[in-house]
Amino acid sequence: MPDQSANLALPYMAAAQAQKHVTHNEAIRRLDAFVQLVLESASATAPPASPPEGGRWFVPAGASGVFAGHAGRIAAHEAGVFDFLPVAAGFLAFIRDEGRLALFDGGAWVSPLAASPHGGGIEARVAEEDVVLSGAYAETSLAIPNRAIVLGVSTRTLVAVTGATSYDCGISGEAAKFGGSLGAAAGSTNMGVIGPAAFYAPTPVRLTANGGSFTGGTVRVALHLLLCAVPGA
């Protein structure tokens, strides 16, 4: 009989083994790391200064600190130390700092819909940013990616808009592409669904003031888009 399980490498207890609790606790610790896998990041090359208890990271190439030498493994933090665990092709995880569900293809975390034999596929993604308003218009620092297909841009007014009576949500040259005369009051929302539109250069979203320039306010902007993956060699 092997000394560990085939899929998660959980250690088995041997007959007449002393201190069976050590082996049992190691298996429970690994299960706690693997089940309902949520990665804090799959791209951070340095471990965090104050990692949360139970936090997990995928270690990329070129990692430093205690992550060094563990590329391609999951770093699971518990009781002040990191365990470095193997990850196999087919694992699913939610990557917290990217806000997306991903599948491990043996080398990278890709969209679950991009699981073709050669990596071609499509990925749905949402990106969010809180924009502080000032002047005639304000733009997001995040951009619609090059060659993304945008389904819509949604907004929520977090802090009431001042100086303007309303605002438009769009891009440079198309001020109301995703919605016009949107609510200035806190709590106002809009889902700016459009016919899917392709973008061929990184493009920020622009919030344009109506009836005067912005003197205050904060709007949360969410981009809803699709990304196509090029098949590998």
trRosetta pair geometry for C-beta under 8 A, 3 or more apart (Angstrom, degrees):
i j d omega theta_ij theta_ji phi_ij phi_ji
1 12 7.1 -99 139 106 115 164
2 5 7.8 142 94 -84 122 17
2 6 7.5 95 59 -68 158 73
2 12 7.2 117 100 7 66 137
3 11 6.6 -17 151 -146 82 74
3 12 5.7 -146 -167 44 39 99
3 14 7.4 -22 -124 -65 90 103
4 9 4.9 14 155 -160 136 57
4 10 6.1 160 -162 72 82 33
4 11 5.2 -44 -101 -99 90 45
4 12 6.1 -156 -89 -5 31 85
5 8 5.6 13 85 53 124 77
5 9 6.4 -135 63 -78 73 9
5 10 4.3 20 14 42 121 88
5 12 7.1 127 -46 -52 70 94
7 88 7.3 -104 -161 22 68 151
8 30 6.1 137 155 140 110 121
8 31 7.1 60 150 -87 157 65
8 34 5.6 -104 -134 -5 122 174
9 30 7.2 -122 84 -165 78 157
9 85 7.7 179 61 -157 124 88
9 86 6.2 76 1 37 144 119
10 27 4.3 65 -169 -137 101 96
10 30 5.6 -169 -101 77 78 138
10 31 6.7 30 -101 -54 129 91
11 23 4.9 -117 112 -158 123 92
11 26 5.4 22 26 91 128 124
11 27 5.5 -124 49 -64 73 94
12 23 7.4 -12 109 169 20 133
13 17 5.3 -142 -173 38 81 144
13 20 5.0 36 -138 -145 134 100
13 23 4.9 146 -87 93 77 142
13 24 6.5 2 -59 -58 123 82
14 17 4.2 111 63 -59 82 116
17 20 5.3 108 89 -85 105 82
17 23 6.8 4 132 1 153 144
19 22 4.7 26 142 -3 106 115
19 23 7.7 119 114 -6 75 85
20 23 5.9 -58 -162 41 50 107
20 24 5.9 48 145 -20 77 110
21 24 5.4 -57 -142 43 35 115
21 25 5.8 36 160 -22 70 107
22 25 6.1 -54 -145 36 24 107
22 26 6.6 27 153 -20 60 106
23 26 5.7 -54 -150 33 32 112
23 27 6.6 31 153 -18 64 104
24 27 5.9 -58 -155 35 32 110
24 28 6.5 29 152 -16 66 106
25 28 5.6 -52 -146 38 36 112
25 29 6.2 42 153 -25 66 104
26 29 5.6 -52 -149 33 31 115
26 30 6.6 29 153 -17 63 104
27 30 5.8 -56 -151 36 32 109
27 31 6.4 33 152 -18 65 106
28 31 5.6 -54 -147 37 33 113
28 32 6.3 37 153 -23 66 105
29 32 5.7 -53 -150 33 29 113
29 33 6.7 28 151 -18 62 105
29 76 7.8 145 161 112 88 138
29 78 6.4 -160 -151 68 106 161
29 83 6.7 121 142 -27 120 163
30 33 5.6 -56 -152 34 35 111
30 34 6.2 18 158 -10 70 112
30 83 7.5 -120 -89 137 71 153
30 85 6.3 144 -135 -116 92 137
31 34 6.0 -66 -140 43 30 101
31 35 5.6 19 172 -17 72 115
32 35 6.8 -47 -121 34 20 103
32 54 7.3 -90 152 -127 112 96
32 76 7.9 129 96 -179 85 142
32 78 7.5 76 97 -82 133 150
33 37 7.8 29 148 -108 55 86
33 56 6.0 130 -158 -95 84 129
33 74 6.6 141 161 120 119 131
33 76 3.8 -40 -123 -107 127 159
33 78 7.7 -103 -71 -26 101 128
33 83 6.7 -107 -65 75 157 125
33 85 5.8 136 113 -1 148 158
34 37 6.1 -33 -167 -72 40 105
34 74 7.9 131 -90 66 70 163
34 85 7.2 -121 -65 139 96 154
37 56 6.8 -90 -156 93 78 156
37 74 7.8 -81 -145 -123 122 152
37 91 6.7 7 34 175 164 108
37 92 6.9 149 53 94 115 56
37 93 4.2 -67 114 -106 112 89
37 94 7.3 160 102 21 63 66
38 56 6.7 122 81 48 56 113
38 93 6.7 155 -103 -168 21 84
38 94 4.9 -18 -116 64 76 99
38 96 6.1 57 173 -51 98 104
39 42 5.4 53 127 -59 151 83
39 56 5.5 -82 -109 105 56 92
39 57 6.0 93 -162 -124 89 31
39 58 5.3 -6 -141 -17 147 92
39 74 7.5 -113 -101 -130 104 100
39 93 4.9 46 -12 158 107 137
39 94 7.1 -178 27 85 70 46
39 95 4.9 -20 70 -111 108 66
39 96 6.6 -151 90 2 50 83
39 109 7.9 -113 39 -91 156 160
40 44 7.4 -25 106 12 98 140
40 48 7.5 -57 127 -25 156 134
40 52 7.8 148 -81 33 137 108
40 55 5.2 12 -37 -167 133 105
40 56 6.5 157 -5 69 85 45
40 57 5.3 -41 51 -81 99 82
40 96 5.3 -33 -132 41 38 127
40 97 6.5 46 160 -25 56 103
41 44 4.0 66 99 -8 148 108
41 57 5.5 1 58 -132 77 96
41 58 7.3 -121 108 39 52 77
41 95 6.8 60 -132 -167 28 95
41 96 7.1 -65 -57 57 53 86
41 97 4.7 7 -93 17 86 134
41 98 7.8 110 -129 -19 62 91
42 57 7.5 175 -87 -170 36 63
42 58 4.0 13 -127 48 74 127
42 60 6.9 92 156 -57 59 103
42 93 7.7 131 -69 92 122 136
42 95 5.1 -55 -10 -121 111 130
42 98 7.3 -36 27 -4 103 132
42 102 7.1 -62 -22 66 160 159
42 109 4.8 -34 -176 8 168 146
43 58 8.0 26 -35 75 37 100
43 60 5.7 25 -133 -30 40 147
43 97 7.7 -113 39 81 100 130
43 98 8.0 92 2 -51 119 119
44 47 7.7 102 128 -95 117 24
44 48 7.5 1 158 -53 156 80
44 57 6.1 -69 58 -151 113 132
44 60 7.6 146 59 12 31 110
44 97 7.6 91 -40 18 110 160
45 60 5.9 -69 -88 64 76 104
45 62 5.4 -36 -134 104 134 88
45 63 4.7 -157 -161 -108 68 54
45 64 5.9 55 141 7 94 85
45 67 7.0 -178 178 92 45 145
46 63 7.1 165 -73 -159 35 71
46 64 5.1 -16 -97 61 83 102
46 65 5.4 83 -149 3 76 126
46 67 6.8 -166 -132 24 25 132
47 51 6.5 -47 177 -54 98 125
47 57 7.3 -172 -115 33 70 158
47 65 4.9 -118 20 98 100 140
47 66 5.4 -2 -11 49 150 97
47 67 5.2 167 -46 -31 92 106
47 75 7.0 -108 -102 138 106 160
47 82 7.2 -98 -117 -60 144 147
48 51 4.7 130 65 -76 107 71
48 55 7.6 -33 32 122 134 161
51 55 4.9 -138 -179 55 93 139
51 77 4.3 -159 129 -95 136 174
51 82 7.8 51 57 -77 169 98
52 55 4.3 108 61 -44 82 116
52 77 7.1 121 77 82 44 132
53 77 6.7 -125 -127 115 30 96
53 78 6.4 68 -160 -121 75 54
53 79 7.7 66 -133 -46 101 37
54 76 7.7 -25 -156 -170 36 87
54 77 6.9 -33 28 78 11 78
54 78 6.3 54 -76 -89 47 87
55 76 7.7 171 92 -150 44 47
55 77 4.8 7 59 40 86 120
56 74 5.7 -3 -171 -178 108 107
56 75 6.8 159 -154 82 54 53
56 76 4.9 -10 -104 -102 91 72
56 77 7.3 -154 -74 13 44 76
57 67 7.5 -57 99 -104 134 127
57 74 7.1 154 78 -158 40 59
57 75 4.7 -10 59 56 93 104
58 73 7.8 176 -150 95 58 26
58 74 5.9 -39 -98 -100 59 66
58 75 7.8 172 -99 15 10 80
58 87 7.0 -33 -120 0 100 163
58 93 7.6 152 -47 72 120 166
58 95 7.9 -47 8 -108 121 107
58 104 8.0 -180 -118 -96 143 119
58 109 6.7 159 27 -41 171 128
59 63 4.9 -39 -169 -43 95 161
59 67 4.8 -180 -129 -164 115 104
59 70 4.7 34 84 104 171 91
59 71 5.4 -128 121 -108 99 35
59 72 6.7 -41 78 22 90 28
59 73 5.4 5 34 59 119 69
59 74 7.4 -173 -2 -99 86 15
59 75 5.4 88 -52 -26 107 108
59 84 7.3 -11 -7 -134 145 106
60 63 6.1 137 65 -56 58 96
60 71 6.3 -8 145 -136 23 92
61 71 4.8 51 -93 -142 50 145
61 72 7.9 35 -64 -40 72 82
62 71 7.5 73 10 -91 39 129
63 67 3.6 -91 161 122 131 114
63 68 5.5 -158 102 -82 81 43
63 69 7.9 -97 75 17 104 37
63 70 6.7 -52 70 58 146 79
63 71 5.9 175 8 -77 111 80
64 67 6.4 38 61 60 30 99
64 68 5.4 14 -138 -63 28 103
65 68 6.3 157 58 -16 29 95
66 75 7.8 117 110 -141 99 138
66 82 5.7 137 131 26 132 140
67 70 5.7 -110 -169 52 52 111
67 75 6.0 -66 -107 -58 89 153
67 82 7.9 -77 -79 149 63 172
70 73 4.8 -77 174 47 90 122
70 75 6.5 90 116 -72 145 100
70 84 4.5 -101 -144 -138 135 145
72 87 7.2 -149 164 46 63 99
72 107 8.0 -45 -114 -128 105 47
73 84 4.6 53 124 179 144 91
73 85 6.0 152 -176 66 98 34
73 86 6.0 -56 -120 -94 91 37
73 87 6.4 156 -136 0 39 92
74 84 7.2 156 76 -155 45 47
74 85 4.7 -27 62 63 99 94
74 86 7.7 -6 17 80 90 8
74 87 5.2 102 -29 -51 102 115
75 82 4.8 -18 -167 -164 96 125
75 83 7.5 151 -155 74 46 43
75 84 5.7 -17 -97 -99 66 73
76 82 6.7 134 65 -157 39 64
76 83 4.8 -20 62 59 98 95
76 84 7.9 -179 19 -80 74 25
76 85 6.0 21 -3 -1 118 121
77 81 7.4 179 -143 92 61 27
77 82 5.4 -33 -90 -95 68 71
78 81 7.0 -27 70 62 57 68
78 83 6.9 -5 29 -2 105 109
87 91 5.2 -76 -169 11 95 158
87 104 5.6 -100 147 -164 117 176
88 91 6.0 120 63 -33 61 103
88 104 7.3 124 95 95 30 129
88 106 7.8 -10 -177 -98 47 69
89 104 5.9 -135 -120 113 39 85
89 105 5.8 15 -137 -177 98 26
89 106 3.8 -10 -78 -62 116 85
90 103 7.1 -25 -141 -169 24 101
90 104 6.8 -33 36 69 25 84
91 103 7.2 153 82 -156 45 55
91 104 4.4 15 55 26 94 122
92 101 6.7 0 -173 -176 101 98
92 102 7.3 162 -152 85 57 41
92 103 5.6 -28 -98 -99 70 70
92 104 7.8 -137 -70 4 26 80
92 112 6.7 20 -117 -90 108 117
93 101 7.5 171 91 -152 34 57
93 102 5.8 -21 66 63 79 87
93 104 7.2 47 6 -35 109 101
93 109 6.9 -63 56 -131 111 128
94 100 7.4 -176 -151 99 62 29
94 101 5.4 -37 -98 -97 70 66
94 102 7.6 132 -113 16 23 76
95 98 4.4 14 106 40 116 110
95 99 7.6 -41 88 14 75 19
95 100 5.7 -3 50 62 99 75
95 101 7.8 163 11 -104 75 16
95 102 5.4 21 -15 5 115 127
95 109 6.4 104 -52 139 137 157
96 99 7.3 24 -174 -70 31 46
98 102 7.7 38 80 -38 139 128
99 125 7.7 99 91 -162 97 78
99 126 6.2 -89 129 76 129 85
99 127 7.2 152 56 -100 138 48
99 128 7.3 113 -64 11 172 101
100 111 7.7 -65 168 -101 129 74
100 123 7.5 26 -163 -179 144 114
100 125 5.9 -32 -90 -117 130 83
100 126 7.9 163 -81 35 84 70
101 112 6.1 -17 120 -18 106 120
102 109 3.8 44 147 171 142 103
102 110 6.3 132 -161 59 91 19
102 111 6.8 -66 -121 -89 65 28
102 112 7.1 -171 -148 -42 21 74
103 109 7.0 148 68 -156 28 61
103 110 5.7 -37 65 68 83 74
103 111 7.0 6 21 118 98 21
103 112 4.6 112 -31 -96 119 62
103 114 7.6 -177 49 60 116 78
103 115 5.8 -25 93 -77 157 112
104 108 7.5 -175 -143 97 58 24
104 109 5.7 -34 -89 -96 64 68
104 110 7.9 123 -113 19 17 74
105 108 6.0 -4 42 58 104 68
105 109 7.8 168 4 -103 80 19
105 110 5.2 19 -23 13 123 122
105 114 8.0 -66 -61 107 136 92
105 115 6.9 -171 -98 -121 102 70
105 119 6.9 76 -180 -101 169 88
110 114 4.4 -104 155 83 117 122
110 115 7.2 154 92 -74 120 61
110 119 6.8 -135 -111 -145 164 83
110 121 7.1 95 157 53 122 136
110 123 7.4 -123 177 -76 68 125
110 229 6.9 28 -156 -89 118 162
111 114 4.0 87 59 -1 92 107
111 115 7.9 -119 96 -32 64 73
111 121 5.8 -159 72 115 113 125
111 122 6.7 -85 97 103 159 33
111 123 3.3 -150 -65 -98 142 93
111 124 7.4 116 -140 20 130 56
111 227 7.7 172 -42 70 140 98
111 229 7.1 -159 25 -28 114 130
112 115 6.4 -16 -173 -29 43 118
113 121 5.1 162 119 176 68 116
113 122 5.3 -40 114 67 127 71
113 123 6.4 176 55 -86 104 47
113 124 7.5 65 14 -4 140 87
114 119 6.4 15 162 -172 101 52
114 120 7.0 -136 -151 123 82 21
114 121 2.7 -177 -113 65 59 139
114 122 6.6 177 -72 28 86 25
114 123 5.9 -25 -31 -57 123 93
114 229 4.8 59 -136 16 133 148
115 121 6.5 67 6 -78 39 154
116 119 6.4 -73 68 20 87 12
116 120 4.9 -24 53 58 144 75
116 121 5.5 179 -2 -59 101 95
116 231 7.0 -57 91 -110 131 102
118 231 4.1 35 117 -167 115 105
118 232 4.9 -150 -178 49 75 77
118 233 7.8 -156 -154 64 108 15
119 229 5.9 -108 149 141 80 129
119 230 7.7 11 108 92 106 48
119 231 5.6 135 68 -141 78 48
119 232 4.2 67 25 -14 133 102
120 228 7.9 -2 -165 178 78 84
120 229 5.6 178 -141 93 36 89
120 230 6.7 -48 -103 166 82 18
120 231 3.5 -31 -48 -70 107 87
120 232 7.8 -141 -38 2 70 60
121 228 7.7 -174 97 -153 33 55
121 229 4.9 13 51 39 69 121
122 226 5.7 -6 -176 -173 108 110
122 227 7.0 156 -159 81 58 44
122 228 5.5 -26 -104 -104 77 63
122 229 7.0 -145 -73 8 28 83
123 226 6.9 147 77 -159 46 58
123 227 4.6 -17 61 60 100 95
123 228 7.9 -169 20 -76 75 19
123 229 6.7 73 -15 -37 105 104
124 224 8.0 -7 -171 -171 93 75
124 225 7.6 164 -152 92 53 38
124 226 5.7 -31 -98 -100 60 73
125 223 7.9 6 109 103 87 96
125 225 5.7 -22 65 70 87 83
125 226 7.5 145 19 -104 79 23
125 227 6.1 21 2 -4 125 112
126 222 5.7 -4 -171 -175 103 105
126 223 6.7 162 -153 79 49 56
126 224 5.6 -8 -103 -100 85 64
126 225 7.8 147 -90 23 39 69
127 142 5.5 -150 147 154 131 153
127 222 7.1 160 80 -153 40 56
127 223 4.6 -2 54 48 91 108
127 225 7.7 -13 10 23 100 113
128 220 6.3 0 -170 -177 106 98
128 221 6.8 162 -150 85 57 50
128 222 4.7 -18 -97 -100 86 79
128 223 7.6 -157 -71 18 40 69
129 140 5.0 117 68 -145 145 106
129 141 6.5 -172 -152 42 155 80
129 142 5.0 -177 -41 14 138 116
129 220 7.4 172 89 -150 33 58
129 221 5.5 -13 61 58 81 96
130 158 6.4 -14 -139 7 111 154
130 218 5.6 11 178 179 101 112
130 219 7.4 165 -155 84 56 32
130 220 5.1 -31 -98 -95 72 73
130 221 7.8 165 -95 16 22 72
131 138 5.3 144 166 124 116 125
131 139 7.7 -137 -137 113 134 14
131 140 5.8 -84 -79 -89 123 68
131 207 6.1 147 107 5 149 138
131 218 6.8 161 79 -156 44 61
131 219 5.2 -19 59 64 98 83
131 220 7.6 162 14 -96 75 21
131 221 5.7 32 -11 -8 119 116
132 138 7.0 -146 88 -152 45 156
132 217 7.7 147 -158 88 50 46
132 218 5.4 -26 -100 -101 58 86
133 138 5.0 -133 -120 -6 56 145
133 161 6.1 3 54 -126 163 89
133 164 7.8 -95 160 19 142 127
133 167 7.5 -106 -122 -82 143 154
133 207 6.5 -81 -105 102 104 134
133 209 7.4 118 -176 -74 120 103
133 214 3.8 -114 153 -169 103 149
133 216 6.5 67 74 145 95 15
133 217 4.2 -4 37 71 130 94
133 218 6.8 -151 -2 -80 87 32
133 219 6.5 61 -49 -1 112 101
134 138 6.2 89 38 -79 59 116
134 213 8.0 19 174 159 42 101
134 214 5.3 -122 -100 99 12 110
134 215 7.3 44 -123 -129 64 22
134 216 7.5 29 -83 -78 73 34
135 138 6.8 127 55 -64 95 77
135 209 7.6 -165 111 -7 42 132
135 213 5.5 -55 -169 -168 26 117
135 214 5.9 -4 47 51 34 95
136 208 7.1 -10 150 -148 73 74
136 209 5.8 -125 -161 34 38 112
136 213 5.1 -58 -76 -114 51 97
136 214 7.5 -152 -61 12 5 85
137 175 8.0 -112 -106 -130 137 104
137 206 5.4 9 172 -176 131 102
137 207 6.2 163 -161 84 75 49
137 208 4.4 -25 -103 -103 110 63
137 209 6.4 -139 -77 0 53 78
137 214 7.7 109 -96 -1 16 120
138 206 7.4 157 81 -154 35 58
138 207 5.1 -10 60 58 85 103
138 214 6.5 -34 -25 35 112 161
139 204 4.2 59 176 130 113 139
139 205 6.7 157 -153 80 67 42
139 206 5.0 -29 -96 -99 85 70
139 207 7.5 -175 -82 18 34 71
140 143 7.1 167 96 -76 103 43
140 204 4.8 -174 61 -162 76 92
140 205 4.6 41 2 46 122 88
140 206 8.0 -113 4 -66 76 35
140 221 5.5 -106 -78 71 127 148
141 204 7.2 -11 -101 -118 9 124
142 204 7.3 128 85 -120 38 79
142 223 7.3 -132 116 -1 122 134
143 202 3.9 53 124 178 148 94
143 203 5.6 134 -169 56 96 26
143 204 4.9 -64 -102 -69 79 60
144 148 5.4 -137 174 59 84 136
144 150 5.9 -32 -140 -70 134 125
144 171 7.9 -51 10 -91 133 131
144 199 4.9 68 123 39 125 169
144 202 6.8 161 74 -155 54 46
144 203 4.4 -16 49 62 107 90
144 204 7.5 -173 6 -83 77 14
144 205 7.1 96 -33 -51 99 83
144 223 6.0 -174 -92 -144 79 144
144 225 6.6 149 -143 -78 89 154
145 148 4.3 103 64 -39 84 120
145 199 7.4 131 83 81 41 119
145 202 6.3 -24 -133 -104 33 77
145 225 7.3 160 31 119 95 155
145 227 6.6 12 70 -99 142 115
146 199 6.9 -118 -127 113 30 89
146 200 6.5 23 -155 -177 77 30
146 201 5.6 -5 -105 -125 91 21
146 202 5.5 -46 -46 -49 82 66
147 198 6.9 -12 -147 -168 45 100
147 199 7.1 -106 -45 81 12 63
147 200 6.4 45 -72 -114 61 52
147 227 7.6 78 106 -139 85 73
147 228 7.1 -84 146 42 109 98
148 198 7.4 167 88 -146 37 55
148 199 5.4 -1 57 45 82 106
148 225 4.5 9 173 175 121 139
148 226 6.8 146 -168 70 72 46
148 227 5.7 -40 -112 -86 80 77
149 196 5.1 13 174 -178 106 110
149 197 7.1 158 -157 75 60 29
149 198 5.3 -30 -99 -91 73 69
149 199 7.9 -176 -87 11 26 75
149 225 6.2 149 77 -164 47 79
149 226 4.3 -17 62 59 105 102
149 227 7.7 -172 22 -72 79 30
149 228 7.5 62 -8 -26 113 99
150 153 7.0 -10 -175 -45 125 88
150 194 6.8 26 111 57 99 120
150 196 6.9 160 75 -151 44 58
150 197 5.2 -21 56 62 97 85
150 198 7.8 171 12 -90 76 18
150 199 6.3 52 -18 -20 112 113
150 223 6.9 -72 -127 -166 103 93
150 224 7.1 94 -163 78 67 60
150 225 4.8 -39 -103 -102 56 97
151 193 6.8 -29 153 -138 76 76
151 194 7.3 165 169 53 28 72
151 196 5.8 -21 -96 -99 61 82
151 224 4.6 -66 65 113 104 102
151 225 6.3 -173 8 -94 80 36
151 226 6.8 81 -35 -18 104 94
152 178 6.6 120 -166 -139 63 103
152 191 6.2 25 155 173 145 77
152 192 5.2 165 -168 90 89 59
152 193 4.0 -43 -90 -102 137 47
152 194 5.7 157 -95 11 66 72
152 224 4.9 7 60 52 77 121
153 169 6.1 -153 104 149 122 124
153 177 7.9 58 26 98 127 95
153 178 3.9 -27 54 -139 109 160
153 179 7.7 -128 82 3 92 105
153 192 4.8 -12 64 64 71 122
153 205 5.7 155 -149 -118 154 141
153 221 6.5 -9 -178 -168 105 94
153 222 6.9 163 -160 81 56 52
153 223 5.7 -19 -109 -105 85 58
153 224 7.0 -163 -82 18 35 81
154 189 7.2 3 -179 -174 99 93
154 190 6.5 -175 -150 94 61 55
154 191 4.6 -16 -106 -112 104 62
154 192 6.3 -173 -83 19 42 75
154 221 7.6 153 83 -157 48 46
154 222 4.7 -9 60 58 94 106
154 224 6.8 53 -6 -21 99 115
155 169 5.4 -150 -33 -79 141 154
155 178 7.7 117 -22 121 109 120
155 179 6.9 -132 18 54 122 147
155 182 6.3 28 77 -177 141 160
155 189 6.7 174 91 -150 58 51
155 190 5.1 11 50 50 95 93
155 192 7.2 40 -3 -13 95 111
155 207 7.8 118 -119 -99 146 117
155 219 5.4 -8 -165 179 110 113
155 220 6.7 150 -156 80 54 56
155 221 5.6 -15 -102 -102 81 64
155 222 7.5 -167 -74 20 36 75
156 187 7.6 -29 -169 -148 90 23
156 188 7.3 162 -153 86 48 48
156 189 4.9 -9 -102 -103 75 87
156 219 6.9 158 78 -160 40 65
156 220 4.6 -5 56 54 95 106
157 160 6.7 54 155 -105 122 36
157 161 6.2 -77 -141 -26 127 96
157 182 7.6 166 -48 138 112 106
157 183 6.0 -115 -4 99 141 87
157 184 6.6 141 -129 -168 160 21
157 185 6.5 118 90 86 147 36
157 186 5.6 -134 118 -116 98 33
157 187 6.5 -28 72 35 91 26
157 188 4.4 29 19 50 123 91
157 189 7.5 -130 12 -66 74 45
157 217 6.8 -40 -154 -170 99 111
157 218 7.6 121 -165 83 55 51
157 219 5.4 -34 -104 -104 56 81
158 186 6.6 -8 150 -139 21 89
158 218 4.5 -43 66 97 109 102
158 219 6.6 177 10 -103 84 22
158 220 5.5 84 -40 -23 115 97
159 186 6.1 -16 -135 -97 19 108
159 216 7.2 -80 125 154 118 92
159 217 5.3 -177 96 -146 85 43
159 218 4.0 59 26 25 106 95
160 184 6.2 53 -168 147 74 78
160 185 5.7 -18 -118 -139 97 38
160 186 4.6 -66 -57 -36 77 88
160 216 7.9 32 91 110 68 102
160 217 5.9 -88 112 -107 33 94
161 164 5.6 -50 153 63 120 95
161 166 7.6 100 79 -123 151 22
161 167 6.2 -153 -124 -23 163 118
161 184 3.7 -100 54 -148 111 87
161 185 7.9 -64 25 -38 84 22
161 209 8.0 174 -179 -119 127 89
161 214 6.6 -76 -160 -125 95 93
161 216 7.2 161 -154 92 36 61
161 217 3.5 21 -104 -96 52 162
161 219 7.5 15 -71 -54 107 106
162 184 7.9 120 -62 -180 30 121
162 214 7.4 87 74 -163 56 59
162 215 4.8 -65 107 70 98 94
162 216 4.1 19 40 52 113 100
162 217 5.8 175 11 -39 65 97
163 209 6.8 -35 111 -146 98 143
163 212 5.1 -136 165 121 66 113
163 213 5.4 -44 156 92 127 55
163 214 5.1 118 74 -156 128 19
163 215 3.3 134 -49 0 131 91
163 216 6.6 125 -4 20 109 66
163 217 7.9 -128 31 -5 94 114
164 167 5.9 68 117 -69 145 84
164 184 6.6 -173 94 -102 79 128
164 209 3.7 -131 -90 -157 144 97
164 210 5.6 96 -175 53 107 49
164 211 5.5 121 -158 65 59 85
164 212 5.1 -157 -92 72 54 77
164 213 6.7 -85 -62 135 97 9
164 214 5.4 -32 -11 -79 120 61
164 217 7.9 -79 41 10 102 150
165 184 6.3 -121 171 -27 28 145
165 210 5.7 -72 60 100 86 90
165 211 3.5 23 9 46 109 157
165 212 7.0 95 -16 23 78 97
166 181 4.5 26 129 -157 155 56
166 182 5.8 148 -176 57 94 40
166 183 6.7 -37 -126 -96 91 17
166 184 5.5 -112 -95 -39 45 98
166 210 4.6 -13 68 55 80 127
166 211 6.8 78 24 10 71 119
167 181 8.0 131 57 -126 22 18
167 182 5.3 -39 68 55 72 98
167 184 7.0 113 -8 -86 89 80
167 207 5.1 17 165 -180 136 93
167 208 6.1 154 -163 74 79 43
167 209 5.7 -40 -105 -102 89 40
167 210 6.1 -168 -92 4 31 90
167 214 7.6 26 -90 -76 125 111
167 219 7.3 -104 68 -54 152 156
168 175 4.5 55 105 145 144 94
168 176 4.2 -78 -155 -84 122 78
168 179 6.9 179 -155 99 57 58
168 180 4.8 -7 -115 -120 97 64
168 181 6.9 9 -78 -33 76 39
168 182 6.9 140 -100 2 26 97
168 207 7.2 163 79 -155 48 47
168 208 4.5 -11 54 56 99 102
168 210 6.5 96 -23 -46 88 110
169 176 7.1 59 52 -135 47 46
169 177 7.5 -91 111 60 62 68
169 178 4.4 -64 111 79 102 103
169 179 4.6 22 44 55 108 95
169 180 7.8 -135 29 -70 64 36
169 182 6.1 34 -16 -18 104 147
169 190 6.9 173 16 83 142 136
169 192 5.8 -134 90 -45 126 155
169 205 6.7 0 -171 177 87 112
169 206 7.7 160 -153 84 42 49
169 207 5.8 -13 -101 -103 68 73
169 208 8.0 -163 -70 19 24 77
169 221 7.4 169 -142 -118 123 108
170 174 4.7 -134 175 112 129 71
170 175 4.6 129 46 162 136 17
170 176 5.1 -36 -44 -9 132 8
170 177 3.6 114 -135 16 97 85
170 178 5.6 176 -88 16 53 78
170 179 7.7 -162 -55 42 78 51
170 205 7.4 173 106 -158 13 73
170 206 5.9 -26 79 63 63 91
170 208 7.1 -18 38 0 98 115
171 174 5.3 26 56 56 83 93
171 175 8.0 -123 56 -88 32 26
171 177 5.7 -3 13 15 85 146
171 203 5.5 -2 -136 169 136 119
171 204 7.3 143 -130 85 83 50
171 205 6.4 -73 -83 -122 72 44
171 206 5.6 111 -133 13 25 102
172 203 7.8 -134 25 -156 94 94
172 204 8.0 58 -20 65 100 86
172 206 5.8 107 -55 -27 59 148
174 177 4.0 57 130 -58 116 110
175 180 7.6 72 109 -104 89 94
175 206 6.8 -76 -126 98 63 118
175 208 4.5 -30 -156 13 115 154
176 179 6.4 -102 -165 97 76 22
176 180 3.4 7 -141 -73 135 100
176 181 7.9 10 -120 -7 129 64
176 208 7.9 -83 -59 46 67 124
177 192 7.5 78 110 169 61 135
177 194 6.8 -8 163 -81 84 148
178 190 7.7 121 139 120 85 118
178 192 3.0 77 179 139 79 158
178 194 6.6 -80 -102 -37 67 117
178 205 7.3 -21 17 -144 147 115
179 182 5.3 57 131 -67 118 115
179 190 4.5 94 -145 150 165 147
179 192 4.1 -108 -30 -89 102 112
181 210 6.3 -22 -103 17 65 170
182 188 6.5 139 164 136 82 127
182 190 5.0 -85 -125 -20 117 146
183 188 2.7 -147 87 -145 128 154
183 189 7.7 -6 42 12 125 28
183 190 7.5 163 15 -41 90 103
184 188 6.9 57 36 11 17 153
184 217 7.1 -78 -159 -110 81 151
185 188 5.1 108 65 -35 74 111
194 197 5.7 -19 115 -11 130 115
196 226 7.5 -6 -144 21 125 124
199 202 8.0 77 138 -106 124 16
199 203 5.2 -113 -161 11 139 130
205 221 5.4 -179 81 -180 148 150
205 223 6.9 -159 -39 -76 132 103
207 214 8.0 55 114 -56 108 146
207 219 5.9 137 -103 53 161 149
207 221 7.5 -132 -51 -70 116 129
209 212 6.3 -76 153 91 125 46
209 213 5.3 116 70 -135 163 32
209 214 4.8 -148 -76 -39 129 78
214 217 6.2 -102 -154 38 108 112
